[in-house]
Amino acid sequence: MAQTSPVVAIFASDKGPGDPERASLMGEVGRVFARKGARILCLAEGGVIPVPLITAARTAGGAVEVLADTGIVLPPALASVPITVLPDHAERLAYLAATAAVLVGLPGSLASATALFQTWANGTQLPVVMLNRHRAFEAIRGFAADVLAPAVPGHDRKIQFADNADDLWNKIVWVGEQRR
């Protein structure tokens, strides 16, 4: 997967009270993924733009595309970032599902987590890898073990949890290999 520049849809947000660690985490992920050659696809809706992720990935030489609603206003520093505007939320999620090789969830807002799960639940067979920093996705990990395991054969090849940015990349590579 690393040789083919996978398109990775990253669901991230630093919206919400306090937690500057989220911005730092987005930056770390952006840098690691850019160095590994991933093409990053980010969702920007309702004025929420994962600026630290985009900035770090681009600074590290990575390719980033923003998929946005009609109200998008990118900061001047991101003016050259390719942007696709689709007015309908369901249309944006379908675009993500059709374009990405894997869906990635970073700790953030309920809005970004909801968009991740709406995209995945929309019938795609895309693998999902979540950065479980500070147990952000622990409830989902329990759901996967208790509900998906008996109902979805090979669920562990479709949903993975990582502890840090490098582990996140390794899990993305691994789930990509499982799809072959």
Secondary structure, DSSP 8 states (H G I E B T S, - for coil): -GGG--EEEEE----SSS-HHHHHHHHHHHHHHHHHT-EEEEEEBTTB--HHHHHHHHHTT-EEEEEE-TT----GGGTTS-EEE-S-HHHHHHHHHHH-SEEEE-S--HHHHHHHHHHHHTT----EEEE-GGGTTHHHHHHIIIIIHHHSTTGGGTEEEESSHHHHHHHHHHHHHHT-
